[in-house]
């Protein structure tokens, strides 16, 4: 291997690592919510990968878990960051007071 090839390989590697770091920094602080035909980007409370990408099926799963839980579990679920963000965006609404 020549010195030129080593430098090119090193530059490619550093560029690739830099791209990964930029992508991580761009995705960690936000929830990316894909619900029906809408797309929302909302801030997270903590920098984690938990619920970074949230789809229609994840919303349905969260609602099912909420509806099938006890009073104390409902209180805990409603304090979750993603649940609060979905309520703020109007994706999850409380049916109390609404007439069908």
Helices and strands as residue ranges (DSSP letters): H 3-28, E 30-35, E 38-43, E 53-54, H 56-67, H 71-78, H 81-88
